[in-house]
Amino acid sequence: MEFLQSKERGTSDRYKYKSNSAENNNGAYLVWEDLTVVAQSLKNSATKKLVSGLSGYAEPDRIMAIMGPSGSGKSTLLDALAGRLSTNTLMTGKILLNGKKAPIDSRDVSYVTQDDYFLGTLSVREILTYSAHLRLPSKMTNNEIDEIVQETIVKMGLQDCSENKIGNWHLRGISTGEKRRLSIGVEILTQPKVLFLDEPTSGLDSASAFFVLLVLNSIAHDGRIVVCSVHQPSSHLFDLFDDLLLLSNGETIYFGDAKLAVKFFADAGFPCPTRRNPSDHFLRCINSDFDKISASPFPSQRQSVSTQTEVIPTSSNSQINLTTEEIKAKLVEKYKDSDTSKNIRKRVQELALNVHVEIVSNKSNAGWWKQLWTLSGRSFLNMSRDMGYYWLRTLFYILVSVSAGNLYFNIGLSYSSILNRAKCDAFVYGFMICLSIGGLPFFLEEFKVSYRERISGHYGEGVFVLSNFLSSFPFLVMLSTSSGTIVYYMVKLHPGILRHTYFCINLFCCISIVETIMMVVALLVPNVLMGIGVGTCIVMLMMMASEIFKLLPDLPKFFWRYPMSYISYASWAIQGQYKNDMIGLEFDPQMPGDTKLKGEVVLQKIFGMELDHSKWWDLLALLVLLVSYRLILLAALKYKEKSLSLIRRLYAGITFRQPVKKFISSKTNQPTPLPSQPLP
C-alpha cells in the first residue's frame, strides 16, 4: 500500500489511502435477480412478502437512490444486499458481486444503518482513530493512520466537533446530524468497494444533507458502488443521484436513470408539474396508505386526504378519479412492459453470466494483537471517563463497606463473635456483591457498539471478551482492594497481610464473576428492566445455594446441593473466607471456665464444614468459575445469533413452505430456486 499525496480545494497536503493497483477501484458490479424476501411472524404463522421479484444492478462511478413510501421494502432490500437480513425471513433469488454467488465479503462491503451507536465518552476523532487502528493494516504507522483520520474528518465536515464527545447520560454531546456524518465517516475509512446507506440524510438539515450527498457522490465517482435509501429528498438532492429504484409494497415501480424517471411517469399518463419536486410527485402517485381513509364514510377523514388525490395530475380525463392503488398498479404494468425493464433484465443476465476478474480487497484487518491492544485501550478509556461505569459503583462499595465495618466494628473473639463473623462474611460476599448488578446499563451500551462492529467484521468475539476483562481489571482490583481493606481492618478480622490479601482476591473473583454473569444477561435480554430482574434472580439463586441462608450439609441434595452449590460463587467464596478467618483463632467458650474453642473445631462442629482441602483450593475453584463464565460469555456472543437463526429457520421451514411454493409458481418466468448461499 502507498499513500498518494494530493491537494484539494486549497487545503494543506493530505494523503489518500489507495491500493497499488488502480484496477482495484474499477470493475465491481453488484447484481440482484428475482429477489424475493418473505417474513414470518413469531407470534403466529402469518407470512408477509417484503420484496417481490426485484431485479437490478449497481455499477461503479454511479450513486443509486432507493425511494418509496414507508414500508415499501427499502431497508429490507438493503439488508438483503448487505447480508443483514433478520433470522425470521426467507430469501430467494440471486445476489452476485462480480459474478460470484458466494456471500459478500464484509471486507468489501460497508453498511451504514439507521442506528448510530458509539461510546458516548469518546470524541469524534477518537472514534475514527480507534476504528482505523482496528481495521487498517498493522504495518501502517500511527502518523499514516492519523492522516487518513484527518482526511475523513475534513471530508465529512466534522472539523468543528472533532474534539467533542459523542455524549451520554451525563455528558452533552454532538448533534444527531453530526452523529450521522460520523457513522458514514467510520465506514468510508477503508474505502470499501460497495457502500450501502440506510437513509443517510435522516436527521440532517437541508445544507448538511446536501453536503453528505456531495461526499457520497464523490465516493461513487471514485470507482465505487454507492447505494442508499432516501425517504423524500429535495429537488437539489434528487439531482445528485445517477440511478433511481422506486419501490412500493415491495414491487418495482421504476428502475433506471434518475433523470428519465420524470419522462416515464409522463408517458404513463401522470406527468410531473413543472415546479414540483419530482420525488414528491413520485411518492404521491404510489403511496396508497391513505386510500382507505379517503373512502371512509366520515366526511372529516375524507376531507383530510382529498387534497392528496386531487393534486395528482393526469394526461387524460379518464384517469382523474383513479385511486392511488390503481395508479400504482398502472405504473407497475407500465414498467413491466417498457423497454427499460427489458433492457434492465438483459443487462442483469449479462452481468450475472460474466465472471469479472477477481478484485483483491484493498482493506486488510489489523493483526490480532493490535486489535486486542486497541480494544483494551478504548474500553479502558471509556470506563475511566464514564462516571457510572465504575467510579460511582466504587463509591457505593466504599460506603457500604464503611457501614458494614461500623456494624461489626472490632468484632473480637467472644463466643458471640463466631456468628457475627459468619454474618459479616455473608454480607460481604453475598449482599454487597449485588451492587455489581448496577453495571448492566453500561454493558448494554457497550454490546450495542460491539455488535455493530463485529457484524461488520472489525474483530472477533474472543478479542472483545479478553479486551473487556483486561480493561476492567484495574478497576475491579481498585474496587475490591478499597472495599475489602475497609471491612477487614474496621472489623479486625484475623490479622496478617497474607490473610488480608486472600480476602481481597476472594472479593475480586466474586465481583468479576457477577459482572460476567450480568454481561451474559445483558446479551440475552431485550431491555434494562428485564435484565435487572433476571440478573438479580440468578445472583439470589447462587446466594441461596451457599452458607448464607443454610448450612451446606443441610441443603436439599436435589438441585441446591447438586449442582447449584458447585456452580455458586458464594458457596466457594464463603467456605474459603471461613477457613481464612477462623483457622488459627481461639474463641471464648459459651460457658465461662470451659476450654477455648479452636477455629477448626468451630468450622467442623458449628458450620458443618469438612477441612479436607485448604482455602486455596476454594480460591482456585472461584478462578475456574470465573474462566468458565467468561467462556459462556464468549459462546453466547459467538453462537447467539446462529442459534436463534437455526431455531427460527427450523420453525419457519413448515410455515414458509407453502407460501414460498405459491409465490414461486405464480411467476411467469422460470422459477427461482432457493439460494445456495446461506441466509444472512
C-alpha positions as CSV (number, residue, x, y, z in Angstrom):
1,M,0.0,0.0,0.0
2,E,1.1,3.5,-0.6
3,F,-0.1,7.0,0.2
4,L,-0.5,9.3,-2.7
5,Q,-0.2,13.0,-1.8
6,S,-2.9,15.2,-3.1
7,K,-4.1,18.8,-2.8
8,E,-7.8,19.7,-2.9
9,R,-9.7,23.0,-2.5
10,G,-6.7,24.9,-1.3
11,T,-6.2,22.9,1.9
12,S,-2.9,21.6,3.2
13,D,-1.5,18.4,1.8
14,R,-3.3,15.2,2.8
15,Y,-2.8,11.6,1.9
16,K,-5.2,9.2,0.3
17,Y,-5.1,5.6,1.3
18,K,-5.1,3.7,-2.0
19,S,-4.2,0.3,-3.4
20,N,-1.2,-0.3,-5.5
21,S,-3.3,-1.4,-8.4
22,A,-5.6,1.2,-9.9
23,E,-7.9,-1.5,-11.2
24,N,-8.8,-2.4,-7.6
25,N,-11.2,0.6,-7.8
26,N,-12.8,-0.4,-11.0
27,G,-14.9,-3.2,-12.4
28,A,-17.0,-4.1,-9.4
29,Y,-20.6,-4.9,-10.3
30,L,-23.4,-5.8,-7.9
31,V,-26.4,-7.8,-9.3
32,W,-29.6,-9.0,-7.8
33,E,-32.1,-11.1,-9.8
34,D,-35.6,-12.2,-8.9
35,L,-35.0,-11.2,-5.3
36,T,-37.9,-12.1,-3.0
37,V,-37.9,-11.8,0.8
38,V,-40.7,-13.2,2.9
39,A,-41.1,-12.5,6.7
40,Q,-42.8,-14.8,9.1
41,S,-44.4,-13.6,12.3
42,L,-43.1,-15.2,15.5
43,K,-46.5,-14.8,17.2
44,N,-48.4,-16.8,14.6
45,S,-47.8,-18.5,11.3
46,A,-48.7,-15.4,9.2
47,T,-46.2,-14.6,6.4
48,K,-45.7,-11.3,4.6
49,K,-43.9,-10.7,1.4
50,L,-41.5,-7.7,1.9
51,V,-40.0,-7.5,-1.5
52,S,-41.2,-9.3,-4.6
53,G,-39.2,-10.4,-7.7
54,L,-36.8,-7.4,-7.7
55,S,-34.0,-7.4,-10.4
56,G,-31.4,-4.8,-10.9
57,Y,-27.7,-3.9,-10.7
58,A,-25.4,-1.3,-9.4
59,E,-22.3,-0.1,-11.2
60,P,-19.2,1.8,-10.1
61,D,-19.0,5.6,-10.7
62,R,-22.7,5.9,-10.1
63,I,-24.8,6.6,-6.9
64,M,-28.2,4.9,-6.7
65,A,-31.2,6.1,-4.7
66,I,-33.8,3.6,-3.4
67,M,-37.0,5.5,-2.9
68,G,-40.5,4.7,-1.8
69,P,-43.1,5.3,1.0
70,S,-42.7,3.8,4.5
71,G,-42.9,0.0,4.4
72,S,-42.1,-0.2,0.7
73,G,-39.1,-2.5,1.3
74,K,-36.2,-0.1,1.0
75,S,-34.4,-1.2,4.2
76,T,-35.3,-4.9,3.5
77,L,-33.6,-4.7,0.1
78,L,-30.5,-3.1,1.6
79,D,-30.4,-5.7,4.3
80,A,-30.6,-8.4,1.7
81,L,-27.9,-6.9,-0.4
82,A,-25.6,-6.4,2.5
83,G,-26.3,-9.8,4.0
84,R,-28.0,-8.5,7.1
85,L,-31.5,-9.9,6.8
86,S,-33.3,-10.9,10.0
87,T,-33.4,-14.5,11.0
88,N,-37.2,-14.7,10.6
89,T,-37.0,-14.1,6.9
90,L,-36.5,-16.3,3.9
91,M,-34.9,-15.0,0.7
92,T,-35.0,-16.4,-2.8
93,G,-33.1,-15.1,-5.8
94,K,-29.5,-14.3,-6.6
95,I,-27.2,-11.7,-5.3
96,L,-23.9,-11.6,-7.1
97,L,-20.8,-9.4,-6.6
98,N,-18.5,-9.6,-9.7
99,G,-20.4,-12.7,-10.9
100,K,-19.9,-14.7,-7.7
101,K,-22.6,-16.3,-5.7
102,A,-20.5,-16.5,-2.5
103,P,-21.7,-14.4,0.4
104,I,-20.5,-10.9,0.1
105,D,-17.2,-10.4,2.0
106,S,-17.7,-7.9,4.7
107,R,-14.2,-6.5,3.9
108,D,-15.5,-5.4,0.5
109,V,-18.9,-4.1,1.7
110,S,-19.7,-1.4,4.3
111,Y,-23.2,-0.8,5.6
112,V,-24.4,2.4,7.4
113,T,-27.6,1.6,9.2
114,Q,-30.1,4.0,10.6
115,D,-28.9,3.4,14.2
116,D,-25.9,5.4,15.4
117,Y,-24.2,3.5,18.2
118,F,-21.0,4.9,19.7
119,L,-19.3,5.0,23.1
120,G,-20.5,8.3,24.4
121,T,-17.3,9.3,26.3
122,L,-15.1,9.3,23.3
123,S,-14.6,12.2,20.9
124,V,-15.2,12.2,17.2
125,R,-11.5,12.0,16.4
126,E,-11.1,9.1,18.9
127,I,-13.9,7.2,17.4
128,L,-12.4,7.4,14.0
129,T,-8.9,6.7,15.2
130,Y,-9.8,3.6,17.1
131,S,-11.8,2.3,14.2
132,A,-8.9,2.9,11.8
133,H,-6.5,1.0,14.1
134,L,-8.9,-1.9,14.3
135,R,-9.3,-2.2,10.5
136,L,-6.3,-0.8,8.7
137,P,-3.2,-2.9,8.1
138,S,-0.9,-3.4,11.0
139,K,2.1,-2.2,9.0
140,M,0.7,1.3,8.7
141,T,2.3,3.8,11.1
142,N,0.4,5.9,13.5
143,N,1.2,9.1,11.5
144,E,-0.3,7.5,8.4
145,I,-3.4,6.5,10.2
146,D,-3.8,10.0,11.7
147,E,-3.5,11.4,8.1
148,I,-6.4,9.2,7.0
149,V,-8.5,10.1,10.0
150,Q,-7.9,13.8,9.4
151,E,-8.9,13.5,5.8
152,T,-12.1,11.7,6.8
153,I,-12.9,14.4,9.3
154,V,-12.5,17.1,6.6
155,K,-14.4,15.1,4.0
156,M,-17.4,14.7,6.3
157,G,-17.3,18.3,7.6
158,L,-16.6,17.3,11.2
159,Q,-13.7,19.7,11.9
160,D,-15.6,21.9,14.4
161,C,-16.7,19.0,16.5
162,S,-13.7,16.7,16.1
163,E,-12.7,17.1,19.7
164,N,-16.2,17.0,21.1
165,K,-17.5,13.9,23.0
166,I,-20.3,11.9,21.5
167,G,-22.4,12.3,24.6
168,N,-24.1,10.0,27.1
169,W,-26.3,10.2,30.3
170,H,-24.0,12.8,32.0
171,L,-22.2,14.4,29.0
172,R,-23.7,16.8,26.4
173,G,-22.5,15.6,23.1
174,I,-22.7,16.2,19.3
175,S,-25.9,16.6,17.4
176,T,-27.9,13.9,15.6
177,G,-26.7,15.2,12.2
178,E,-23.1,15.1,13.3
179,K,-23.6,11.5,14.6
180,R,-25.0,10.6,11.2
181,R,-22.0,12.0,9.4
182,L,-19.7,10.3,11.8
183,S,-21.4,6.9,11.1
184,I,-20.6,7.5,7.4
185,G,-17.1,8.6,8.1
186,V,-16.4,5.4,10.1
187,E,-17.5,3.2,7.2
188,I,-15.5,5.1,4.5
189,L,-12.3,5.0,6.4
190,T,-11.2,1.9,4.5
191,Q,-12.7,2.9,1.1
192,P,-14.9,-0.1,0.6
193,K,-15.8,-1.2,-2.9
194,V,-19.6,-1.3,-2.1
195,L,-21.2,1.2,0.3
196,F,-24.8,0.8,1.5
197,L,-26.5,3.5,3.4
198,D,-30.0,3.3,5.0
199,E,-31.4,6.8,4.9
200,P,-28.1,8.7,5.4
201,T,-29.9,12.1,5.3
202,S,-32.3,11.3,8.2
203,G,-32.0,13.9,11.0
204,L,-29.9,16.3,8.9
205,D,-30.9,19.8,7.8
206,S,-31.0,20.6,4.1
207,A,-27.5,22.0,4.0
208,S,-26.0,19.1,5.8
209,A,-27.9,16.6,3.7
210,F,-26.7,18.2,0.5
211,F,-23.1,18.2,1.8
212,V,-23.3,14.5,2.8
213,L,-24.7,13.5,-0.6
214,L,-22.0,15.5,-2.3
215,V,-19.4,13.4,-0.4
216,L,-21.2,10.2,-1.3
217,N,-21.3,11.3,-4.9
218,S,-17.6,11.9,-4.9
219,I,-17.0,8.5,-3.4
220,A,-19.2,6.8,-6.0
221,H,-17.3,8.6,-8.8
222,D,-14.0,7.3,-7.4
223,G,-14.8,3.9,-8.9
224,R,-17.1,2.6,-6.1
225,I,-20.7,1.4,-5.8
226,V,-22.9,3.6,-3.5
227,V,-26.5,2.5,-2.9
228,C,-28.6,4.4,-0.4
229,S,-32.2,4.6,0.6
230,V,-33.8,8.1,0.9
231,H,-37.2,8.9,2.2
232,Q,-38.2,12.1,0.4
233,P,-35.2,14.1,-0.9
234,S,-35.4,17.7,-2.0
235,S,-35.1,18.5,-5.7
236,H,-31.5,19.6,-5.2
237,L,-30.7,16.2,-3.5
238,F,-32.6,14.3,-6.2
239,D,-30.4,15.9,-8.9
240,L,-27.3,14.3,-7.3
241,F,-28.4,10.7,-7.9
242,D,-27.5,8.9,-11.1
243,D,-29.9,5.9,-10.8
244,L,-33.3,5.5,-9.1
245,L,-35.0,2.4,-7.8
246,L,-38.6,3.3,-6.9
247,L,-40.4,0.8,-4.7
248,S,-44.0,0.4,-3.4
249,N,-45.2,-2.6,-1.4
250,G,-42.0,-4.5,-2.3
251,E,-42.6,-4.1,-6.1
252,T,-40.5,-2.2,-8.6
253,I,-42.3,0.9,-9.9
254,Y,-39.3,2.2,-11.8
255,F,-35.6,1.4,-12.1
256,G,-33.2,3.2,-14.3
257,D,-31.6,6.6,-14.9
258,A,-32.9,9.0,-12.3
259,K,-33.3,11.8,-14.8
260,L,-35.5,9.7,-17.0
261,A,-38.0,8.9,-14.2
262,V,-40.0,12.1,-15.0
263,K,-40.4,11.0,-18.6
264,F,-41.5,7.5,-17.5
265,F,-44.3,9.0,-15.3
266,A,-45.3,11.3,-18.1
267,D,-45.5,8.5,-20.6
268,A,-47.6,6.5,-18.1
269,G,-50.1,9.4,-18.0
270,F,-49.0,11.0,-14.8
271,P,-46.7,14.0,-15.7
272,C,-44.9,15.9,-13.0
273,P,-45.9,19.6,-12.8
274,T,-43.1,21.9,-13.8
275,R,-42.4,23.5,-10.4
276,R,-42.9,20.4,-8.3
277,N,-40.2,18.3,-6.7
278,P,-40.0,15.0,-8.8
279,S,-39.6,12.9,-5.6
280,D,-42.7,14.4,-4.1
281,H,-44.7,13.7,-7.2
282,F,-43.5,10.1,-7.4
283,L,-44.4,9.3,-3.8
284,R,-47.8,10.9,-4.1
285,C,-48.5,8.6,-7.1
286,I,-47.5,5.4,-5.3
287,N,-48.3,5.8,-1.6
288,S,-51.7,4.0,-1.2
289,D,-51.7,4.1,2.6
290,F,-54.5,6.6,2.7
291,D,-56.8,5.1,0.1
292,K,-59.0,3.5,2.8
293,I,-59.3,6.8,4.7
294,S,-60.3,8.7,1.5
295,A,-63.0,6.1,1.0
296,S,-64.2,6.4,4.6
297,P,-67.9,7.3,5.3
298,F,-66.8,10.0,7.7
299,P,-66.5,13.4,5.9
300,S,-63.8,14.7,8.1
301,Q,-61.5,11.9,7.2
302,R,-62.3,12.1,3.5
303,Q,-61.6,15.9,3.5
304,S,-58.2,15.4,5.3
305,V,-56.8,13.3,2.4
306,S,-58.8,14.7,-0.5
307,T,-56.1,17.1,-1.3
308,Q,-53.6,14.3,-1.9
309,T,-55.7,12.6,-4.6
310,E,-56.8,15.8,-6.3
311,V,-53.2,17.1,-6.8
312,I,-52.1,14.1,-8.8
313,P,-52.1,15.4,-12.4
314,T,-53.1,13.1,-15.2
315,S,-52.9,13.4,-19.0
316,S,-56.4,12.2,-19.7
317,N,-59.8,12.7,-18.1
318,S,-60.4,9.0,-17.7
319,Q,-57.6,8.8,-15.1
320,I,-58.8,11.7,-12.9
321,N,-60.8,9.5,-10.5
322,L,-58.2,6.8,-10.1
323,T,-57.2,5.8,-6.6
324,T,-53.6,5.7,-5.6
325,E,-53.7,1.9,-5.6
326,E,-55.0,1.9,-9.2
327,I,-52.3,4.5,-10.2
328,K,-49.6,2.3,-8.7
329,A,-50.9,-0.8,-10.4
330,K,-50.9,1.1,-13.7
331,L,-47.3,2.2,-13.2
332,V,-46.2,-1.4,-12.3
333,E,-47.7,-2.7,-15.5
334,K,-46.2,0.2,-17.5
335,Y,-42.7,-0.6,-16.1
336,K,-43.0,-4.3,-16.8
337,D,-44.0,-3.8,-20.4
338,S,-41.5,-1.0,-21.0
339,D,-38.2,-1.2,-23.0
340,T,-36.4,0.0,-19.9
341,S,-37.5,-3.1,-17.9
342,K,-36.5,-5.4,-20.8
343,N,-33.1,-3.7,-21.1
344,I,-32.6,-4.0,-17.3
345,R,-33.3,-7.7,-17.4
346,K,-31.0,-8.2,-20.3
347,R,-28.2,-6.3,-18.6
348,V,-28.7,-8.2,-15.3
349,Q,-28.4,-11.5,-17.1
350,E,-25.2,-10.3,-18.9
351,L,-23.6,-9.2,-15.7
352,A,-24.7,-12.4,-13.9
353,L,-23.1,-14.6,-16.6
354,N,-19.9,-12.5,-16.9
355,V,-17.4,-13.5,-14.3
356,H,-15.2,-10.5,-13.8
357,V,-11.6,-10.6,-12.8
358,E,-11.3,-11.1,-9.0
359,I,-10.6,-7.8,-7.2
360,V,-8.3,-8.1,-4.3
361,S,-9.7,-6.3,-1.3
362,N,-7.9,-3.0,-0.5
363,K,-8.8,-3.4,3.1
364,S,-6.8,-5.6,5.4
365,N,-7.8,-6.2,9.0
366,A,-5.3,-5.4,11.7
367,G,-3.4,-8.2,13.5
368,W,-5.0,-10.0,16.5
369,W,-2.6,-8.5,19.0
370,K,-3.1,-5.0,17.6
371,Q,-6.9,-5.4,17.8
372,L,-6.6,-6.6,21.4
373,W,-4.4,-3.7,22.4
374,T,-6.7,-1.2,20.6
375,L,-9.9,-2.6,22.1
376,S,-8.4,-2.7,25.6
377,G,-7.2,0.9,25.3
378,R,-10.6,2.1,24.0
379,S,-12.6,0.2,26.6
380,F,-10.3,1.4,29.5
381,L,-10.7,5.0,28.3
382,N,-14.4,4.7,28.2
383,M,-14.6,3.1,31.7
384,S,-12.3,5.8,33.1
385,R,-14.4,8.6,31.7
386,D,-17.9,7.3,32.4
387,M,-18.8,8.2,35.9
388,G,-21.4,5.5,36.3
389,Y,-19.3,2.6,34.9
390,Y,-17.0,2.0,37.9
391,W,-16.5,5.3,39.8
392,L,-20.0,5.6,41.2
393,R,-20.1,1.9,42.0
394,T,-16.7,2.1,43.7
395,L,-18.1,4.9,45.8
396,F,-21.2,2.8,46.7
397,Y,-19.0,-0.2,47.6
398,I,-16.9,2.0,49.9
399,L,-20.0,3.5,51.6
400,V,-21.4,0.0,52.1
401,S,-18.0,-1.3,53.4
402,V,-17.9,1.6,55.9
403,S,-21.4,0.7,57.0
404,A,-20.5,-3.0,57.4
405,G,-17.3,-2.1,59.2
406,N,-19.2,0.1,61.6
407,L,-21.9,-2.6,62.1
408,Y,-19.3,-5.3,63.0
409,F,-16.6,-2.9,64.3
410,N,-13.8,-4.7,66.3
411,I,-15.6,-8.0,66.3
412,G,-13.3,-9.7,68.9
413,L,-13.0,-13.3,69.9
414,S,-16.0,-13.8,72.1
415,Y,-18.4,-16.7,71.6
416,S,-21.0,-14.4,70.0
417,S,-18.4,-13.2,67.5
418,I,-18.4,-16.6,65.8
419,L,-21.9,-16.0,64.5
420,N,-21.1,-12.3,63.8
421,R,-18.1,-13.2,61.7
422,A,-20.3,-15.5,59.7
423,K,-22.8,-12.8,59.2
424,C,-20.1,-10.3,58.2
425,D,-18.7,-12.7,55.6
426,A,-22.2,-13.5,54.3
427,F,-22.9,-9.8,54.0
428,V,-19.7,-9.0,52.1
429,Y,-19.7,-12.0,49.7
430,G,-23.5,-12.1,49.3
431,F,-25.5,-8.9,49.5
432,M,-22.7,-6.4,48.9
433,I,-21.8,-8.2,45.6
434,C,-25.3,-7.3,44.4
435,L,-24.1,-3.8,43.7
436,S,-22.4,-5.2,40.6
437,I,-25.9,-5.6,39.0
438,G,-25.7,-1.8,38.6
439,G,-23.3,-2.2,35.7
440,L,-26.0,-3.7,33.4
441,P,-26.9,-0.4,31.5
442,F,-23.3,0.2,30.7
443,F,-22.8,-3.4,29.5
444,L,-25.8,-2.9,27.2
445,E,-24.3,0.2,25.7
446,E,-21.0,-1.5,25.0
447,F,-22.7,-4.5,23.5
448,K,-24.6,-2.3,21.0
449,V,-21.4,-0.8,19.8
450,S,-19.6,-4.2,19.8
451,Y,-22.4,-5.9,17.8
452,R,-22.3,-3.2,15.0
453,E,-18.5,-3.6,14.8
454,R,-18.4,-7.4,15.0
455,I,-21.2,-7.9,12.4
456,S,-19.1,-5.7,10.1
457,G,-16.1,-7.9,10.6
458,H,-13.9,-5.4,12.5
459,Y,-12.9,-8.0,15.1
460,G,-13.9,-11.3,16.6
461,E,-15.7,-12.3,19.8
462,G,-12.6,-13.7,21.5
463,V,-10.8,-10.3,21.2
464,F,-13.8,-8.5,22.6
465,V,-14.2,-10.8,25.7
466,L,-10.4,-10.7,26.5
467,S,-10.1,-7.0,26.0
468,N,-13.1,-6.3,28.2
469,F,-11.5,-8.3,31.0
470,L,-8.1,-6.6,30.6
471,S,-9.6,-3.1,30.6
472,S,-11.8,-3.7,33.6
473,F,-9.1,-5.5,35.6
474,P,-7.6,-2.3,37.2
475,F,-11.0,-1.0,38.2
476,L,-12.0,-4.3,39.7
477,V,-8.7,-4.5,41.6
478,M,-9.3,-1.0,42.9
479,L,-12.9,-1.7,43.9
480,S,-12.2,-5.0,45.7
481,T,-9.0,-3.7,47.4
482,S,-10.5,-0.5,48.7
483,S,-13.8,-2.0,50.0
484,G,-12.0,-5.2,51.2
485,T,-9.4,-3.3,53.2
486,I,-12.0,-1.0,54.8
487,V,-14.0,-4.0,56.0
488,Y,-11.0,-6.1,57.0
489,Y,-9.4,-3.6,59.3
490,M,-12.6,-2.0,60.7
491,V,-14.0,-5.4,61.7
492,K,-10.5,-6.6,62.7
493,L,-10.7,-10.0,61.1
494,H,-7.8,-12.5,61.5
495,P,-4.7,-10.3,61.3
496,G,-2.0,-10.9,58.7
497,I,-1.0,-9.5,55.3
498,L,-1.5,-12.8,53.5
499,R,-5.0,-13.3,55.0
500,H,-5.9,-9.7,54.1
501,T,-4.7,-10.3,50.5
502,Y,-6.7,-13.5,50.3
503,F,-9.8,-11.6,51.5
504,C,-9.4,-9.0,48.7
505,I,-8.6,-11.6,46.0
506,N,-11.6,-13.6,47.1
507,L,-13.8,-10.5,46.8
508,F,-12.2,-9.6,43.4
509,C,-13.2,-13.0,42.0
510,C,-16.8,-12.7,43.3
511,I,-17.3,-9.3,41.7
512,S,-15.7,-10.4,38.4
513,I,-18.0,-13.5,38.3
514,V,-21.1,-11.4,39.0
515,E,-20.1,-8.9,36.4
516,T,-19.6,-11.6,33.8
517,I,-23.0,-13.1,34.7
518,M,-24.6,-9.7,34.2
519,M,-22.8,-9.3,30.8
520,V,-24.3,-12.7,29.7
521,V,-27.7,-11.5,30.9
522,A,-27.3,-8.1,29.1
523,L,-26.5,-10.0,25.9
524,L,-29.6,-12.3,26.1
525,V,-32.4,-10.0,27.4
526,P,-34.1,-7.2,25.4
527,N,-34.0,-4.3,27.9
528,V,-32.6,-3.0,31.1
529,L,-35.6,-3.7,33.4
530,M,-35.8,-7.4,32.4
531,G,-32.0,-7.7,32.7
532,I,-32.0,-6.3,36.2
533,G,-34.8,-8.8,37.1
534,V,-33.1,-11.8,35.6
535,G,-29.7,-10.9,36.9
536,T,-31.0,-10.4,40.4
537,C,-32.8,-13.7,40.3
538,I,-29.6,-15.5,39.2
539,V,-27.5,-13.9,42.0
540,M,-30.1,-14.7,44.6
541,L,-30.2,-18.4,43.5
542,M,-26.4,-18.6,43.9
543,M,-26.6,-17.0,47.3
544,M,-29.3,-19.5,48.4
545,A,-27.0,-22.4,47.4
546,S,-24.4,-21.2,49.9
547,E,-24.0,-21.0,53.7
548,I,-25.6,-17.6,53.8
549,F,-29.1,-18.9,54.5
550,K,-28.5,-22.6,55.4
551,L,-25.5,-24.7,56.3
552,L,-24.1,-26.6,53.3
553,P,-24.8,-30.1,54.7
554,D,-28.4,-29.2,55.4
555,L,-29.2,-28.1,51.8
556,P,-31.6,-30.3,49.8
557,K,-29.4,-32.6,47.7
558,F,-31.5,-32.2,44.6
559,F,-30.7,-29.0,42.7
560,W,-29.5,-26.9,45.7
561,R,-26.6,-29.2,46.8
562,Y,-26.0,-30.8,43.4
563,P,-25.3,-28.9,41.2
564,M,-26.1,-25.3,42.5
565,S,-23.6,-25.3,45.4
566,Y,-20.8,-26.2,43.0
567,I,-21.5,-23.5,40.4
568,S,-22.3,-20.9,43.1
569,Y,-19.6,-18.3,43.6
570,A,-20.9,-17.5,47.0
571,S,-20.5,-21.1,48.2
572,W,-16.8,-21.4,47.4
573,A,-16.1,-17.8,48.5
574,I,-17.7,-18.1,51.9
575,Q,-16.1,-21.5,52.6
576,G,-12.7,-20.1,51.7
577,Q,-13.2,-17.0,53.8
578,Y,-14.4,-19.0,56.8
579,K,-11.1,-21.0,56.7
580,N,-9.1,-17.9,56.0
581,D,-10.6,-16.1,59.1
582,M,-11.2,-18.8,61.7
583,I,-8.4,-21.3,61.3
584,G,-5.7,-20.4,63.8
585,L,-8.0,-18.4,66.1
586,E,-9.3,-19.4,69.5
587,F,-12.7,-18.2,70.7
588,D,-14.1,-17.9,74.2
589,P,-16.3,-20.8,75.3
590,Q,-20.0,-20.5,75.7
591,M,-19.8,-21.2,79.4
592,P,-17.0,-19.4,81.4
593,G,-14.3,-21.7,82.5
594,D,-14.6,-24.2,79.6
595,T,-11.8,-24.8,77.2
596,K,-11.4,-22.2,74.4
597,L,-12.8,-23.2,71.0
598,K,-10.3,-23.6,68.2
599,G,-11.3,-22.2,64.8
600,E,-11.0,-25.7,63.2
601,V,-13.5,-27.1,65.7
602,V,-15.9,-24.2,65.1
603,L,-15.9,-24.9,61.4
604,Q,-16.5,-28.6,61.8
605,K,-18.9,-28.6,64.7
606,I,-20.9,-25.4,64.2
607,F,-20.7,-24.8,60.5
608,G,-20.5,-28.5,59.4
609,M,-17.5,-27.9,57.1
610,E,-15.1,-30.6,56.1
611,L,-11.5,-29.5,56.2
612,D,-10.3,-32.0,53.7
613,H,-8.9,-29.2,51.4
614,S,-7.3,-25.8,52.1
615,K,-8.7,-22.3,51.4
616,W,-6.5,-22.1,48.3
617,W,-8.5,-24.8,46.6
618,D,-11.6,-22.8,47.3
619,L,-9.9,-19.8,45.7
620,L,-8.9,-21.9,42.7
621,A,-12.5,-23.1,42.3
622,L,-13.5,-19.4,42.1
623,L,-10.9,-18.8,39.4
624,V,-12.2,-21.8,37.5
625,L,-15.7,-20.5,37.8
626,L,-14.6,-17.0,36.5
627,V,-12.9,-18.6,33.5
628,S,-16.0,-20.8,32.9
629,Y,-18.4,-17.9,32.9
630,R,-16.1,-15.9,30.6
631,L,-16.2,-18.9,28.2
632,I,-20.0,-18.9,28.5
633,L,-20.0,-15.2,27.6
634,L,-17.8,-16.0,24.6
635,A,-20.1,-18.8,23.5
636,A,-23.1,-16.5,23.9
637,L,-21.5,-13.8,21.8
638,K,-20.4,-16.3,19.1
639,Y,-23.5,-18.5,18.8
640,K,-26.4,-16.5,20.0
641,E,-27.4,-15.2,16.6
642,K,-26.6,-18.5,14.9
643,S,-28.7,-20.5,17.4
644,L,-31.6,-18.1,17.1
645,S,-31.3,-18.3,13.3
646,L,-31.3,-22.1,13.3
647,I,-34.3,-22.3,15.7
648,R,-36.3,-19.8,13.7
649,R,-35.4,-21.5,10.4
650,L,-36.5,-24.9,11.7
651,Y,-39.7,-23.3,12.9
652,A,-40.2,-21.3,9.7
653,G,-39.5,-24.2,7.4
654,I,-43.0,-25.5,7.7
655,T,-44.8,-22.2,7.7
656,F,-42.7,-20.9,4.7
657,R,-43.0,-24.0,2.6
658,Q,-46.5,-23.3,1.2
659,P,-46.2,-19.5,0.8
660,V,-42.8,-19.9,-0.9
661,K,-44.2,-22.5,-3.4
662,K,-47.1,-20.2,-4.0
663,F,-45.2,-17.1,-4.9
664,I,-42.6,-19.1,-6.9
665,S,-45.2,-20.9,-9.0
666,S,-47.0,-17.6,-9.7
667,K,-44.1,-16.1,-11.6
668,T,-44.3,-16.1,-15.4
669,N,-40.6,-16.7,-15.8
670,Q,-38.5,-19.7,-14.7
671,P,-38.9,-20.4,-11.0
672,T,-36.1,-19.2,-8.8
673,P,-34.7,-21.9,-6.6
674,L,-33.8,-21.4,-3.0
675,P,-30.5,-19.7,-2.7
676,S,-27.5,-22.0,-2.5
677,Q,-25.7,-19.4,-0.3
678,P,-26.5,-19.4,3.5
679,L,-29.1,-17.0,4.7
680,P,-27.6,-14.0,6.4
